[in-house]
Amino acid sequence: MFNEFGQQAVLGILSHTFFIGITFYALRAVMLEKIVKIQRVFQVQLLYILLSVAIGSSVSNFFLSMSNWSRQLPFLF
């Protein structure tokens, strides 16, 4: 039982890290520097990081939920 919790924890950490990284990579294509004032480079970088965490965590939670629900489907029958 504890082994299953450990596996879920590792899967959750890897999933969140992967999707946050993918989201950060995708957001780099958006040129927010052209919209924001030139003196605010640090704030734009911080915005990239915060948006990456927010979007990546949401996508990761979606995939982890789908994974958990698909494992529970055999209990339906």
mmCIF file of the N, C-alpha and C atoms, coordinates in Angstrom:
data_MODEL
# 
_entry.id   MODEL 
# 
loop_
_atom_site.group_PDB 
_atom_site.id 
_atom_site.type_symbol 
_atom_site.label_atom_id 
_atom_site.label_alt_id 
_atom_site.label_comp_id 
_atom_site.label_asym_id 
_atom_site.label_entity_id 
_atom_site.label_seq_id 
_atom_site.pdbx_PDB_ins_code 
_atom_site.Cartn_x 
_atom_site.Cartn_y 
_atom_site.Cartn_z 
_atom_site.occupancy 
_atom_site.B_iso_or_equiv 
_atom_site.pdbx_formal_charge 
_atom_site.auth_seq_id 
_atom_site.auth_comp_id 
_atom_site.auth_asym_id 
_atom_site.auth_atom_id 
_atom_site.pdbx_PDB_model_num 
ATOM 1   N N  . MET A 1 1  ? 0.816   -1.186 0.000   1.00 0.00 ? 1  MET A N  1 
ATOM 2   C CA . MET A 1 1  ? 0.000   0.000  0.000   1.00 0.00 ? 1  MET A CA 1 
ATOM 3   C C  . MET A 1 1  ? 0.866   1.260  0.000   1.00 0.00 ? 1  MET A C  1 
ATOM 4   N N  . PHE A 1 2  ? 1.903   1.281  0.848   1.00 0.00 ? 2  PHE A N  1 
ATOM 5   C CA . PHE A 1 2  ? 2.779   2.450  0.895   1.00 0.00 ? 2  PHE A CA 1 
ATOM 6   C C  . PHE A 1 2  ? 3.593   2.570  -0.387  1.00 0.00 ? 2  PHE A C  1 
ATOM 7   N N  . ASN A 1 3  ? 3.874   1.423  -1.020  1.00 0.00 ? 3  ASN A N  1 
ATOM 8   C CA . ASN A 1 3  ? 4.604   1.434  -2.270  1.00 0.00 ? 3  ASN A CA 1 
ATOM 9   C C  . ASN A 1 3  ? 3.793   2.155  -3.350  1.00 0.00 ? 3  ASN A C  1 
ATOM 10  N N  . GLU A 1 4  ? 2.477   1.943  -3.352  1.00 0.00 ? 4  GLU A N  1 
ATOM 11  C CA . GLU A 1 4  ? 1.612   2.598  -4.326  1.00 0.00 ? 4  GLU A CA 1 
ATOM 12  C C  . GLU A 1 4  ? 1.585   4.113  -4.108  1.00 0.00 ? 4  GLU A C  1 
ATOM 13  N N  . PHE A 1 5  ? 1.566   4.547  -2.834  1.00 0.00 ? 5  PHE A N  1 
ATOM 14  C CA . PHE A 1 5  ? 1.603   5.984  -2.548  1.00 0.00 ? 5  PHE A CA 1 
ATOM 15  C C  . PHE A 1 5  ? 2.914   6.598  -3.027  1.00 0.00 ? 5  PHE A C  1 
ATOM 16  N N  . GLY A 1 6  ? 4.007   5.865  -2.835  1.00 0.00 ? 6  GLY A N  1 
ATOM 17  C CA . GLY A 1 6  ? 5.303   6.351  -3.299  1.00 0.00 ? 6  GLY A CA 1 
ATOM 18  C C  . GLY A 1 6  ? 5.355   6.482  -4.808  1.00 0.00 ? 6  GLY A C  1 
ATOM 19  N N  . GLN A 1 7  ? 4.773   5.503  -5.501  1.00 0.00 ? 7  GLN A N  1 
ATOM 20  C CA . GLN A 1 7  ? 4.742   5.558  -6.962  1.00 0.00 ? 7  GLN A CA 1 
ATOM 21  C C  . GLN A 1 7  ? 3.891   6.724  -7.452  1.00 0.00 ? 7  GLN A C  1 
ATOM 22  N N  . GLN A 1 8  ? 2.766   6.963  -6.795  1.00 0.00 ? 8  GLN A N  1 
ATOM 23  C CA . GLN A 1 8  ? 1.920   8.082  -7.180  1.00 0.00 ? 8  GLN A CA 1 
ATOM 24  C C  . GLN A 1 8  ? 2.627   9.413  -6.928  1.00 0.00 ? 8  GLN A C  1 
ATOM 25  N N  . ALA A 1 9  ? 3.387   9.494  -5.846  1.00 0.00 ? 9  ALA A N  1 
ATOM 26  C CA . ALA A 1 9  ? 4.118   10.727 -5.540  1.00 0.00 ? 9  ALA A CA 1 
ATOM 27  C C  . ALA A 1 9  ? 5.181   11.001 -6.604  1.00 0.00 ? 9  ALA A C  1 
ATOM 28  N N  . VAL A 1 10 ? 5.923   9.976  -6.973  1.00 0.00 ? 10 VAL A N  1 
ATOM 29  C CA . VAL A 1 10 ? 6.960   10.143 -7.995  1.00 0.00 ? 10 VAL A CA 1 
ATOM 30  C C  . VAL A 1 10 ? 6.328   10.510 -9.328  1.00 0.00 ? 10 VAL A C  1 
ATOM 31  N N  . LEU A 1 11 ? 5.231   9.837  -9.682  1.00 0.00 ? 11 LEU A N  1 
ATOM 32  C CA . LEU A 1 11 ? 4.540   10.149 -10.931 1.00 0.00 ? 11 LEU A CA 1 
ATOM 33  C C  . LEU A 1 11 ? 4.027   11.589 -10.927 1.00 0.00 ? 11 LEU A C  1 
ATOM 34  N N  . GLY A 1 12 ? 3.497   12.050 -9.800  1.00 0.00 ? 12 GLY A N  1 
ATOM 35  C CA . GLY A 1 12 ? 3.009   13.421 -9.703  1.00 0.00 ? 12 GLY A CA 1 
ATOM 36  C C  . GLY A 1 12 ? 4.125   14.445 -9.844  1.00 0.00 ? 12 GLY A C  1 
ATOM 37  N N  . ILE A 1 13 ? 5.243   14.198 -9.186  1.00 0.00 ? 13 ILE A N  1 
ATOM 38  C CA . ILE A 1 13 ? 6.387   15.124 -9.272  1.00 0.00 ? 13 ILE A CA 1 
ATOM 39  C C  . ILE A 1 13 ? 6.924   15.187 -10.692 1.00 0.00 ? 13 ILE A C  1 
ATOM 40  N N  . LEU A 1 14 ? 7.092   14.023 -11.315 1.00 0.00 ? 14 LEU A N  1 
ATOM 41  C CA . LEU A 1 14 ? 7.606   13.992 -12.687 1.00 0.00 ? 14 LEU A CA 1 
ATOM 42  C C  . LEU A 1 14 ? 6.629   14.642 -13.666 1.00 0.00 ? 14 LEU A C  1 
ATOM 43  N N  . SER A 1 15 ? 5.352   14.377 -13.476 1.00 0.00 ? 15 SER A N  1 
ATOM 44  C CA . SER A 1 15 ? 4.343   14.948 -14.361 1.00 0.00 ? 15 SER A CA 1 
ATOM 45  C C  . SER A 1 15 ? 4.304   16.471 -14.252 1.00 0.00 ? 15 SER A C  1 
ATOM 46  N N  . HIS A 1 16 ? 4.282   16.982 -13.032 1.00 0.00 ? 16 HIS A N  1 
ATOM 47  C CA . HIS A 1 16 ? 4.253   18.432 -12.854 1.00 0.00 ? 16 HIS A CA 1 
ATOM 48  C C  . HIS A 1 16 ? 5.513   19.081 -13.424 1.00 0.00 ? 16 HIS A C  1 
ATOM 49  N N  . THR A 1 17 ? 6.665   18.508 -13.152 1.00 0.00 ? 17 THR A N  1 
ATOM 50  C CA . THR A 1 17 ? 7.920   19.062 -13.662 1.00 0.00 ? 17 THR A CA 1 
ATOM 51  C C  . THR A 1 17 ? 7.942   19.057 -15.187 1.00 0.00 ? 17 THR A C  1 
ATOM 52  N N  . PHE A 1 18 ? 7.503   17.959 -15.788 1.00 0.00 ? 18 PHE A N  1 
ATOM 53  C CA . PHE A 1 18 ? 7.482   17.848 -17.245 1.00 0.00 ? 18 PHE A CA 1 
ATOM 54  C C  . PHE A 1 18 ? 6.565   18.896 -17.866 1.00 0.00 ? 18 PHE A C  1 
ATOM 55  N N  . PHE A 1 19 ? 5.343   18.998 -17.364 1.00 0.00 ? 19 PHE A N  1 
ATOM 56  C CA . PHE A 1 19 ? 4.388   19.926 -17.968 1.00 0.00 ? 19 PHE A CA 1 
ATOM 57  C C  . PHE A 1 19 ? 4.728   21.385 -17.691 1.00 0.00 ? 19 PHE A C  1 
ATOM 58  N N  . ILE A 1 20 ? 5.324   21.676 -16.561 1.00 0.00 ? 20 ILE A N  1 
ATOM 59  C CA . ILE A 1 20 ? 5.772   23.052 -16.307 1.00 0.00 ? 20 ILE A CA 1 
ATOM 60  C C  . ILE A 1 20 ? 6.897   23.414 -17.272 1.00 0.00 ? 20 ILE A C  1 
ATOM 61  N N  . GLY A 1 21 ? 7.816   22.489 -17.512 1.00 0.00 ? 21 GLY A N  1 
ATOM 62  C CA . GLY A 1 21 ? 8.890   22.728 -18.469 1.00 0.00 ? 21 GLY A CA 1 
ATOM 63  C C  . GLY A 1 21 ? 8.377   22.914 -19.886 1.00 0.00 ? 21 GLY A C  1 
ATOM 64  N N  . ILE A 1 22 ? 7.426   22.075 -20.291 1.00 0.00 ? 22 ILE A N  1 
ATOM 65  C CA . ILE A 1 22 ? 6.834   22.197 -21.633 1.00 0.00 ? 22 ILE A CA 1 
ATOM 66  C C  . ILE A 1 22 ? 6.097   23.528 -21.772 1.00 0.00 ? 22 ILE A C  1 
ATOM 67  N N  . THR A 1 23 ? 5.377   23.913 -20.735 1.00 0.00 ? 23 THR A N  1 
ATOM 68  C CA . THR A 1 23 ? 4.648   25.185 -20.776 1.00 0.00 ? 23 THR A CA 1 
ATOM 69  C C  . THR A 1 23 ? 5.606   26.363 -20.840 1.00 0.00 ? 23 THR A C  1 
ATOM 70  N N  . PHE A 1 24 ? 6.699   26.314 -20.076 1.00 0.00 ? 24 PHE A N  1 
ATOM 71  C CA . PHE A 1 24 ? 7.694   27.388 -20.124 1.00 0.00 ? 24 PHE A CA 1 
ATOM 72  C C  . PHE A 1 24 ? 8.281   27.503 -21.530 1.00 0.00 ? 24 PHE A C  1 
ATOM 73  N N  . TYR A 1 25 ? 8.581   26.355 -22.132 1.00 0.00 ? 25 TYR A N  1 
ATOM 74  C CA . TYR A 1 25 ? 9.122   26.346 -23.492 1.00 0.00 ? 25 TYR A CA 1 
ATOM 75  C C  . TYR A 1 25 ? 8.115   26.947 -24.480 1.00 0.00 ? 25 TYR A C  1 
ATOM 76  N N  . ALA A 1 26 ? 6.836   26.602 -24.329 1.00 0.00 ? 26 ALA A N  1 
ATOM 77  C CA . ALA A 1 26 ? 5.812   27.120 -25.237 1.00 0.00 ? 26 ALA A CA 1 
ATOM 78  C C  . ALA A 1 26 ? 5.579   28.611 -25.031 1.00 0.00 ? 26 ALA A C  1 
ATOM 79  N N  . LEU A 1 27 ? 5.626   29.070 -23.791 1.00 0.00 ? 27 LEU A N  1 
ATOM 80  C CA . LEU A 1 27 ? 5.395   30.489 -23.522 1.00 0.00 ? 27 LEU A CA 1 
ATOM 81  C C  . LEU A 1 27 ? 6.527   31.377 -24.023 1.00 0.00 ? 27 LEU A C  1 
ATOM 82  N N  . ARG A 1 28 ? 7.697   30.819 -24.229 1.00 0.00 ? 28 ARG A N  1 
ATOM 83  C CA . ARG A 1 28 ? 8.811   31.619 -24.745 1.00 0.00 ? 28 ARG A CA 1 
ATOM 84  C C  . ARG A 1 28 ? 8.523   32.122 -26.157 1.00 0.00 ? 28 ARG A C  1 
ATOM 85  N N  . ALA A 1 29 ? 7.580   31.489 -26.862 1.00 0.00 ? 29 ALA A N  1 
ATOM 86  C CA . ALA A 1 29 ? 7.214   31.936 -28.203 1.00 0.00 ? 29 ALA A CA 1 
ATOM 87  C C  . ALA A 1 29 ? 6.377   33.207 -28.159 1.00 0.00 ? 29 ALA A C  1 
ATOM 88  N N  . VAL A 1 30 ? 5.763   33.493 -27.008 1.00 0.00 ? 30 VAL A N  1 
ATOM 89  C CA . VAL A 1 30 ? 4.960   34.701 -26.852 1.00 0.00 ? 30 VAL A CA 1 
ATOM 90  C C  . VAL A 1 30 ? 5.900   35.846 -26.487 1.00 0.00 ? 30 VAL A C  1 
ATOM 91  N N  . MET A 1 31 ? 5.854   36.898 -27.255 1.00 0.00 ? 31 MET A N  1 
ATOM 92  C CA . MET A 1 31 ? 6.760   38.028 -27.051 1.00 0.00 ? 31 MET A CA 1 
ATOM 93  C C  . MET A 1 31 ? 6.127   39.063 -26.118 1.00 0.00 ? 31 MET A C  1 
ATOM 94  N N  . LEU A 1 32 ? 6.128   38.761 -24.831 1.00 0.00 ? 32 LEU A N  1 
ATOM 95  C CA . LEU A 1 32 ? 5.566   39.694 -23.862 1.00 0.00 ? 32 LEU A CA 1 
ATOM 96  C C  . LEU A 1 32 ? 6.445   40.933 -23.689 1.00 0.00 ? 32 LEU A C  1 
ATOM 97  N N  . GLU A 1 33 ? 7.711   40.851 -24.080 1.00 0.00 ? 33 GLU A N  1 
ATOM 98  C CA . GLU A 1 33 ? 8.613   41.985 -23.940 1.00 0.00 ? 33 GLU A CA 1 
ATOM 99  C C  . GLU A 1 33 ? 8.149   43.184 -24.765 1.00 0.00 ? 33 GLU A C  1 
ATOM 100 N N  . LYS A 1 34 ? 7.465   42.914 -25.882 1.00 0.00 ? 34 LYS A N  1 
ATOM 101 C CA . LYS A 1 34 ? 7.005   43.995 -26.743 1.00 0.00 ? 34 LYS A CA 1 
ATOM 102 C C  . LYS A 1 34 ? 5.780   44.696 -26.172 1.00 0.00 ? 34 LYS A C  1 
ATOM 103 N N  . ILE A 1 35 ? 5.078   44.035 -25.268 1.00 0.00 ? 35 ILE A N  1 
ATOM 104 C CA . ILE A 1 35 ? 3.875   44.617 -24.667 1.00 0.00 ? 35 ILE A CA 1 
ATOM 105 C C  . ILE A 1 35 ? 4.219   45.390 -23.400 1.00 0.00 ? 35 ILE A C  1 
ATOM 106 N N  . VAL A 1 36 ? 5.189   44.888 -22.636 1.00 0.00 ? 36 VAL A N  1 
ATOM 107 C CA . VAL A 1 36 ? 5.525   45.453 -21.335 1.00 0.00 ? 36 VAL A CA 1 
ATOM 108 C C  . VAL A 1 36 ? 6.638   46.487 -21.498 1.00 0.00 ? 36 VAL A C  1 
ATOM 109 N N  . LYS A 1 37 ? 6.732   47.400 -20.562 1.00 0.00 ? 37 LYS A N  1 
ATOM 110 C CA . LYS A 1 37 ? 7.767   48.439 -20.589 1.00 0.00 ? 37 LYS A CA 1 
ATOM 111 C C  . LYS A 1 37 ? 9.165   47.818 -20.595 1.00 0.00 ? 37 LYS A C  1 
ATOM 112 N N  . ILE A 1 38 ? 10.100  48.487 -21.220 1.00 0.00 ? 38 ILE A N  1 
ATOM 113 C CA . ILE A 1 38 ? 11.463  47.979 -21.381 1.00 0.00 ? 38 ILE A CA 1 
ATOM 114 C C  . ILE A 1 38 ? 12.164  47.802 -20.033 1.00 0.00 ? 38 ILE A C  1 
ATOM 115 N N  . GLN A 1 39 ? 11.897  48.654 -19.071 1.00 0.00 ? 39 GLN A N  1 
ATOM 116 C CA . GLN A 1 39 ? 12.580  48.584 -17.778 1.00 0.00 ? 39 GLN A CA 1 
ATOM 117 C C  . GLN A 1 39 ? 12.068  47.443 -16.916 1.00 0.00 ? 39 GLN A C  1 
ATOM 118 N N  . ARG A 1 40 ? 11.109  46.696 -17.349 1.00 0.00 ? 40 ARG A N  1 
ATOM 119 C CA . ARG A 1 40 ? 10.464  45.666 -16.525 1.00 0.00 ? 40 ARG A CA 1 
ATOM 120 C C  . ARG A 1 40 ? 10.840  44.249 -16.971 1.00 0.00 ? 40 ARG A C  1 
ATOM 121 N N  . VAL A 1 41 ? 12.102  44.006 -17.291 1.00 0.00 ? 41 VAL A N  1 
ATOM 122 C CA . VAL A 1 41 ? 12.539  42.702 -17.774 1.00 0.00 ? 41 VAL A CA 1 
ATOM 123 C C  . VAL A 1 41 ? 12.374  41.637 -16.697 1.00 0.00 ? 41 VAL A C  1 
ATOM 124 N N  . PHE A 1 42 ? 12.741  41.944 -15.472 1.00 0.00 ? 42 PHE A N  1 
ATOM 125 C CA . PHE A 1 42 ? 12.624  40.966 -14.388 1.00 0.00 ? 42 PHE A CA 1 
ATOM 126 C C  . PHE A 1 42 ? 11.176  40.567 -14.165 1.00 0.00 ? 42 PHE A C  1 
ATOM 127 N N  . GLN A 1 43 ? 10.265  41.539 -14.225 1.00 0.00 ? 43 GLN A N  1 
ATOM 128 C CA . GLN A 1 43 ? 8.857   41.238 -14.018 1.00 0.00 ? 43 GLN A CA 1 
ATOM 129 C C  . GLN A 1 43 ? 8.306   40.337 -15.125 1.00 0.00 ? 43 GLN A C  1 
ATOM 130 N N  . VAL A 1 44 ? 8.769   40.538 -16.353 1.00 0.00 ? 44 VAL A N  1 
ATOM 131 C CA . VAL A 1 44 ? 8.327   39.691 -17.458 1.00 0.00 ? 44 VAL A CA 1 
ATOM 132 C C  . VAL A 1 44 ? 8.836   38.273 -17.266 1.00 0.00 ? 44 VAL A C  1 
ATOM 133 N N  . GLN A 1 45 ? 10.076  38.122 -16.841 1.00 0.00 ? 45 GLN A N  1 
ATOM 134 C CA . GLN A 1 45 ? 10.622  36.785 -16.587 1.00 0.00 ? 45 GLN A CA 1 
ATOM 135 C C  . GLN A 1 45 ? 9.867   36.092 -15.454 1.00 0.00 ? 45 GLN A C  1 
ATOM 136 N N  . LEU A 1 46 ? 9.543   36.846 -14.416 1.00 0.00 ? 46 LEU A N  1 
ATOM 137 C CA . LEU A 1 46 ? 8.767   36.295 -13.309 1.00 0.00 ? 46 LEU A CA 1 
ATOM 138 C C  . LEU A 1 46 ? 7.366   35.901 -13.778 1.00 0.00 ? 46 LEU A C  1 
ATOM 139 N N  . LEU A 1 47 ? 6.784   36.690 -14.656 1.00 0.00 ? 47 LEU A N  1 
ATOM 140 C CA . LEU A 1 47 ? 5.471   36.364 -15.212 1.00 0.00 ? 47 LEU A CA 1 
ATOM 141 C C  . LEU A 1 47 ? 5.527   35.073 -16.020 1.00 0.00 ? 47 LEU A C  1 
ATOM 142 N N  . TYR A 1 48 ? 6.577   34.890 -16.815 1.00 0.00 ? 48 TYR A N  1 
ATOM 143 C CA . TYR A 1 48 ? 6.763   33.638 -17.556 1.00 0.00 ? 48 TYR A CA 1 
ATOM 144 C C  . TYR A 1 48 ? 6.789   32.444 -16.596 1.00 0.00 ? 48 TYR A C  1 
ATOM 145 N N  . ILE A 1 49 ? 7.525   32.559 -15.526 1.00 0.00 ? 49 ILE A N  1 
ATOM 146 C CA . ILE A 1 49 ? 7.659   31.464 -14.569 1.00 0.00 ? 49 ILE A CA 1 
ATOM 147 C C  . ILE A 1 49 ? 6.319   31.174 -13.892 1.00 0.00 ? 49 ILE A C  1 
ATOM 148 N N  . LEU A 1 50 ? 5.638   32.222 -13.430 1.00 0.00 ? 50 LEU A N  1 
ATOM 149 C CA . LEU A 1 50 ? 4.358   32.021 -12.743 1.00 0.00 ? 50 LEU A CA 1 
ATOM 150 C C  . LEU A 1 50 ? 3.290   31.460 -13.678 1.00 0.00 ? 50 LEU A C  1 
ATOM 151 N N  . LEU A 1 51 ? 3.236   31.945 -14.909 1.00 0.00 ? 51 LEU A N  1 
ATOM 152 C CA . LEU A 1 51 ? 2.286   31.391 -15.876 1.00 0.00 ? 51 LEU A CA 1 
ATOM 153 C C  . LEU A 1 51 ? 2.614   29.941 -16.205 1.00 0.00 ? 51 LEU A C  1 
ATOM 154 N N  . SER A 1 52 ? 3.899   29.633 -16.302 1.00 0.00 ? 52 SER A N  1 
ATOM 155 C CA . SER A 1 52 ? 4.313   28.256 -16.569 1.00 0.00 ? 52 SER A CA 1 
ATOM 156 C C  . SER A 1 52 ? 3.875   27.320 -15.449 1.00 0.00 ? 52 SER A C  1 
ATOM 157 N N  . VAL A 1 53 ? 4.057   27.757 -14.212 1.00 0.00 ? 53 VAL A N  1 
ATOM 158 C CA . VAL A 1 53 ? 3.657   26.925 -13.068 1.00 0.00 ? 53 VAL A CA 1 
ATOM 159 C C  . VAL A 1 53 ? 2.144   26.755 -13.040 1.00 0.00 ? 53 VAL A C  1 
ATOM 160 N N  . ALA A 1 54 ? 1.406   27.835 -13.265 1.00 0.00 ? 54 ALA A N  1 
ATOM 161 C CA . ALA A 1 54 ? -0.055  27.761 -13.211 1.00 0.00 ? 54 ALA A CA 1 
ATOM 162 C C  . ALA A 1 54 ? -0.621  26.871 -14.323 1.00 0.00 ? 54 ALA A C  1 
ATOM 163 N N  . ILE A 1 55 ? -0.199  27.099 -15.541 1.00 0.00 ? 55 ILE A N  1 
ATOM 164 C CA . ILE A 1 55 ? -0.725  26.330 -16.669 1.00 0.00 ? 55 ILE A CA 1 
ATOM 165 C C  . ILE A 1 55 ? -0.210  24.894 -16.624 1.00 0.00 ? 55 ILE A C  1 
ATOM 166 N N  . GLY A 1 56 ? 1.083   24.715 -16.350 1.00 0.00 ? 56 GLY A N  1 
ATOM 167 C CA . GLY A 1 56 ? 1.661   23.371 -16.298 1.00 0.00 ? 56 GLY A CA 1 
ATOM 168 C C  . GLY A 1 56 ? 1.053   22.517 -15.205 1.00 0.00 ? 56 GLY A C  1 
ATOM 169 N N  . SER A 1 57 ? 0.808   23.096 -14.044 1.00 0.00 ? 57 SER A N  1 
ATOM 170 C CA . SER A 1 57 ? 0.185   22.343 -12.952 1.00 0.00 ? 57 SER A CA 1 
ATOM 171 C C  . SER A 1 57 ? -1.245  21.955 -13.296 1.00 0.00 ? 57 SER A C  1 
ATOM 172 N N  . SER A 1 58 ? -1.972  22.844 -13.939 1.00 0.00 ? 58 SER A N  1 
ATOM 173 C CA . SER A 1 58 ? -3.348  22.526 -14.337 1.00 0.00 ? 58 SER A CA 1 
ATOM 174 C C  . SER A 1 58 ? -3.385  21.382 -15.346 1.00 0.00 ? 58 SER A C  1 
ATOM 175 N N  . VAL A 1 59 ? -2.519  21.436 -16.338 1.00 0.00 ? 59 VAL A N  1 
ATOM 176 C CA . VAL A 1 59 ? -2.468  20.374 -17.343 1.00 0.00 ? 59 VAL A CA 1 
ATOM 177 C C  . VAL A 1 59 ? -2.030  19.055 -16.701 1.00 0.00 ? 59 VAL A C  1 
ATOM 178 N N  . SER A 1 60 ? -1.049  19.116 -15.818 1.00 0.00 ? 60 SER A N  1 
ATOM 179 C CA . SER A 1 60 ? -0.583  17.920 -15.128 1.00 0.00 ? 60 SER A CA 1 
ATOM 180 C C  . SER A 1 60 ? -1.684  17.311 -14.267 1.00 0.00 ? 60 SER A C  1 
ATOM 181 N N  . ASN A 1 61 ? -2.421  18.157 -13.543 1.00 0.00 ? 61 ASN A N  1 
ATOM 182 C CA . ASN A 1 61 ? -3.537  17.658 -12.733 1.00 0.00 ? 61 ASN A CA 1 
ATOM 183 C C  . ASN A 1 61 ? -4.593  16.992 -13.598 1.00 0.00 ? 61 ASN A C  1 
ATOM 184 N N  . PHE A 1 62 ? -4.843  17.536 -14.772 1.00 0.00 ? 62 PHE A N  1 
ATOM 185 C CA . PHE A 1 62 ? -5.793  16.920 -15.697 1.00 0.00 ? 62 PHE A CA 1 
ATOM 186 C C  . PHE A 1 62 ? -5.337  15.513 -16.092 1.00 0.00 ? 62 PHE A C  1 
ATOM 187 N N  . PHE A 1 63 ? -4.076  15.379 -16.491 1.00 0.00 ? 63 PHE A N  1 
ATOM 188 C CA . PHE A 1 63 ? -3.586  14.071 -16.917 1.00 0.00 ? 63 PHE A CA 1 
ATOM 189 C C  . PHE A 1 63 ? -3.507  13.085 -15.753 1.00 0.00 ? 63 PHE A C  1 
ATOM 190 N N  . LEU A 1 64 ? -3.142  13.547 -14.568 1.00 0.00 ? 64 LEU A N  1 
ATOM 191 C CA . LEU A 1 64 ? -3.110  12.656 -13.410 1.00 0.00 ? 64 LEU A CA 1 
ATOM 192 C C  . LEU A 1 64 ? -4.518  12.212 -13.025 1.00 0.00 ? 64 LEU A C  1 
ATOM 193 N N  . SER A 1 65 ? -5.489  13.095 -13.121 1.00 0.00 ? 65 SER A N  1 
ATOM 194 C CA . SER A 1 65 ? -6.876  12.724 -12.839 1.00 0.00 ? 65 SER A CA 1 
ATOM 195 C C  . SER A 1 65 ? -7.379  11.709 -13.851 1.00 0.00 ? 65 SER A C  1 
ATOM 196 N N  . MET A 1 66 ? -7.083  11.939 -15.120 1.00 0.00 ? 66 MET A N  1 
ATOM 197 C CA . MET A 1 66 ? -7.494  10.971 -16.147 1.00 0.00 ? 66 MET A CA 1 
ATOM 198 C C  . MET A 1 66 ? -6.855  9.614  -15.912 1.00 0.00 ? 66 MET A C  1 
ATOM 199 N N  . SER A 1 67 ? -5.605  9.612  -15.486 1.00 0.00 ? 67 SER A N  1 
ATOM 200 C CA . SER A 1 67 ? -4.909  8.361  -15.193 1.00 0.00 ? 67 SER A CA 1 
ATOM 201 C C  . SER A 1 67 ? -5.569  7.632  -14.016 1.00 0.00 ? 67 SER A C  1 
ATOM 202 N N  . ASN A 1 68 ? -5.876  8.366  -12.967 1.00 0.00 ? 68 ASN A N  1 
ATOM 203 C CA . ASN A 1 68 ? -6.529  7.751  -11.809 1.00 0.00 ? 68 ASN A CA 1 
ATOM 204 C C  . ASN A 1 68 ? -7.917  7.224  -12.159 1.00 0.00 ? 68 ASN A C  1 
ATOM 205 N N  . TRP A 1 69 ? -8.673  7.993  -12.924 1.00 0.00 ? 69 TRP A N  1 
ATOM 206 C CA . TRP A 1 69 ? -10.016 7.555  -13.302 1.00 0.00 ? 69 TRP A CA 1 
ATOM 207 C C  . TRP A 1 69 ? -9.956  6.323  -14.192 1.00 0.00 ? 69 TRP A C  1 
ATOM 208 N N  . SER A 1 70 ? -8.970  6.264  -15.086 1.00 0.00 ? 70 SER A N  1 
ATOM 209 C CA . SER A 1 70 ? -8.872  5.092  -15.962 1.00 0.00 ? 70 SER A CA 1 
ATOM 210 C C  . SER A 1 70 ? -8.488  3.843  -15.177 1.00 0.00 ? 70 SER A C  1 
ATOM 211 N N  . ARG A 1 71 ? -7.728  4.012  -14.087 1.00 0.00 ? 71 ARG A N  1 
ATOM 212 C CA . ARG A 1 71 ? -7.404  2.861  -13.231 1.00 0.00 ? 71 ARG A CA 1 
ATOM 213 C C  . ARG A 1 71 ? -8.612  2.395  -12.433 1.00 0.00 ? 71 ARG A C  1 
ATOM 214 N N  . GLN A 1 72 ? -9.576  3.271  -12.212 1.00 0.00 ? 72 GLN A N  1 
ATOM 215 C CA . GLN A 1 72 ? -10.764 2.914  -11.448 1.00 0.00 ? 72 GLN A CA 1 
ATOM 216 C C  . GLN A 1 72 ? -11.879 2.336  -12.311 1.00 0.00 ? 72 GLN A C  1 
ATOM 217 N N  . LEU A 1 73 ? -11.778 2.411  -13.628 1.00 0.00 ? 73 LEU A N  1 
ATOM 218 C CA . LEU A 1 73 ? -12.814 1.891  -14.509 1.00 0.00 ? 73 LEU A CA 1 
ATOM 219 C C  . LEU A 1 73 ? -13.094 0.400  -14.312 1.00 0.00 ? 73 LEU A C  1 
ATOM 220 N N  . PRO A 1 74 ? -12.111 -0.455 -14.068 1.00 0.00 ? 74 PRO A N  1 
ATOM 221 C CA . PRO A 1 74 ? -12.439 -1.883 -13.871 1.00 0.00 ? 74 PRO A CA 1 
ATOM 222 C C  . PRO A 1 74 ? -13.379 -2.135 -12.694 1.00 0.00 ? 74 PRO A C  1 
ATOM 223 N N  . PHE A 1 75 ? -13.442 -1.234 -11.726 1.00 0.00 ? 75 PHE A N  1 
ATOM 224 C CA . PHE A 1 75 ? -14.330 -1.423 -10.597 1.00 0.00 ? 75 PHE A CA 1 
ATOM 225 C C  . PHE A 1 75 ? -15.784 -1.181 -10.954 1.00 0.00 ? 75 PHE A C  1 
ATOM 226 N N  . LEU A 1 76 ? -16.026 -0.622 -12.131 1.00 0.00 ? 76 LEU A N  1 
ATOM 227 C CA . LEU A 1 76 ? -17.379 -0.357 -12.588 1.00 0.00 ? 76 LEU A CA 1 
ATOM 228 C C  . LEU A 1 76 ? -18.104 -1.669 -12.934 1.00 0.00 ? 76 LEU A C  1 
ATOM 229 N N  . PHE A 1 77 ? -17.355 -2.652 -13.390 1.00 0.00 ? 77 PHE A N  1 
ATOM 230 C CA . PHE A 1 77 ? -17.956 -3.908 -13.843 1.00 0.00 ? 77 PHE A CA 1 
ATOM 231 C C  . PHE A 1 77 ? -17.727 -5.020 -12.870 1.00 0.00 ? 77 PHE A C  1 
# 
